[in-house]
C-alpha cells in the first residue's frame, strides 16, 4: 500500500468515527441538569397583567415557557436568578426566539404591571413581567406549587416576601417538564434548554 493510500485510509477512518460520534450525540436522549417531570404534567392556563396588557400562558404554545416567581424589591435571589436566565438566553443565540421568560410577581401589593415591565426588560428586552390581584396570584401559585408569604411591614412600611425560588419550564404544549433549583448556573440552564428544544 502506498503512502498516499495509507493517508487516505486514515483520513476516511477518522471521518467515519467523527460522523458516528456526532450521530450518537444528536440521536441519544439529552441529559438534563434540572429535575425532569416525567411524564410531563399538563398545567392549567392563566392570564395575568403586563405593562402592555393581559398576557396568557397559552399564548406561548409552540415555545418553551420559563417561569420565575418573585418580586421587584427582592434584594438578592430574584435579580441573581433573572441575571442567570439572561446569560442562559444569551448563550442560546438565535434559538432564544423559541424560549420565553416570564417573571411573575407575587407581591401583588407593590408591584404594578408598569413597574414589572421596566424591571424585567432591564435584564433582557424580551423578558416579560406580569402580576395580578391577590386572588389571581393565589390561584396561579397554588396551581404551580409555588409558596409565597408577604411578611409584616417594619416601622417604615417595608416588608420582605418569602417565596419558592425554583424556576419552572413548560414545554411547547404547555406541560411542566423541568424545574431548576435556586442557584442553577446559566451554563446548565442553557444546556437543558438546548436539549428541550431538540425534542
N, C-alpha and C positions, 0 to 999 in steps of 0.2 A: 504494500500500500504506500503510495507516495505521500510526501509531507503535506501537500495541499489537500489531498483527500482526507488525511487524518484530521487536519484542522477543520475541514467541513463537517466531518462526523461529530467532532467535539462540539462545534457550534450548534449543529442541529439537535444534538442530545441536550445541551444546556437550554436551548429554546423550548424544547418539548417539556423539560422539567419546569421551567418558568410558567409556561402556559398551564400545565397541570396544577401547579400551586395556586395560580390566580383563579382557576376554575373552582378549586376546592374552597378557597377563601370566600368567593362570592356566592357559591352554591350552598355552603354549610350554614346552618341556622346561626344568627348573630348571638353573641353572648352579651348579656346586659349587666350593668353595674347596679342599677336600681332594682327595687323589688318588683318582680313581674307578677301581674294579676292574670292567672291562667286557670280557666278561660277568662277572656276579657269580660268585664262587668258592664252591662247596659246601664247607663245613668240617665236620670230624668233631665230634661232640658230646663233652662231657666232664662229669664230676661232681667237684666239689671241696667242701670242708667250710667251712660258715659257723658263726657262733655259735649259730644256730638249727637246725643240721643240714645234711645234704647239699644242695647246690644243683647242679642240672643245667642246662647251657646250653640243652638242648632244651625246658626248661620255660618259656622266654621266647618261644617261637614266637608270632607274632602281634604282637610288639613289636619295635622296634629295640633291639638289644643293643649298648651302648657298653662296650668292654673296655679297661681300662688295667692294665698290668703294672708293679708297683713294689714298694715295701716301706715299712713304717711308720717306720723310722728314717731314711729319706731326708731330708736337710736342706733340699732346695730344689725340685728338679724335680717330685717326686711331689706335695707339698702344693700347689704352684702349679698343676699340671695339674688336680688334683681341685677346687681353688677355681674354676678356669676352667670346668670341667664343671658345677659347681654354678650358676654365673652363667648358663651356657647353658641349663640346665634351667629356671631361674627365668624366663628370657626366653620360654620356650615356653608358660608359663601352664598352662592346662588340658590342653594337648596333651602335657605331660610325662608323663602317665599311660601314654602309648603308647611310652615310652622307658625302658629300664632300664640304669643304670650299674653295672658290675661291676668292682670293684677286686680284681685277682688278685695276691697277694703271691708273689714269687719267693724271698723269704727264709724258706725252709722250716725253718730252724734256730731263728729267734727269734719269728716272727710266728705266734701261736696264733689259732685262729678267734675267740676271745673278744676278743683284742686288736684284731684286724681289724674286728670288728663295731663296737666303740666308735670306732675311728679313722674308718671310712667314714661312720658316722652323724653324726660331728662336723661333716662337711661338708654333708651333707643326709640327713634321716631315711630316705629311700628308697634311698640308696646301699647296696650290699651288698658286703661284703668276704669273700673266700674264699682258702683256701690248701690245701695237701695235703702228701703225703710228697715226698721228693726225686724219686722215680720218677714220681709223678703230675705234678709241676711240670715235670720234664724232658719228659714226653710232651706236655703242653699247649703249652709254649713251642716245642717242635720243630714241632708241627702248625701253629702260628700264626705261625711265622717270627720268634719273639722270642728275642733273645740276652740271657743273663744270666750273671754270674760273681760268686760270693761271694769277696771278696778276703781275703787273710790278715789275721788279727786283729793289733792293735797290742799293746803291753805290758799295756794294761788290758783286753784282750779285745774291744775294739770293732773292728768291720770294716764297710767300706762295700760296696755292691753295685753293680756295673756292670750296666746293663740298657737295652734298647731303650726309647726314651722316646715313641714314637708311640702314638696312640690308634686302635683298630680299631673299625669299625662294621659290625655284621651286620644284614641286612635282616630282614623279618618271617618269611622262610623259613629263617633261619639261615645265609645266604650272606654271605660277606665282600664288601662293596660299596664301602667307603670307608675311607681312613686319613688321619689328621691328623698332621702332624709336630709335634714339640715346639715350643711357643710359639704355636700357633694360638689366636686370640683367642676369647673367649666369643661375640662377635657373629657371627664366621664359623662357629663350631660350631653356633650356633642357626640360622643361615641354612641350613646344609647339612641339619640335622635337619628343618627345616620342608619343605625340598624332598623329602627322602626320605619323609616322612610323607604327602606328596601323591601318591606313586606308588601 
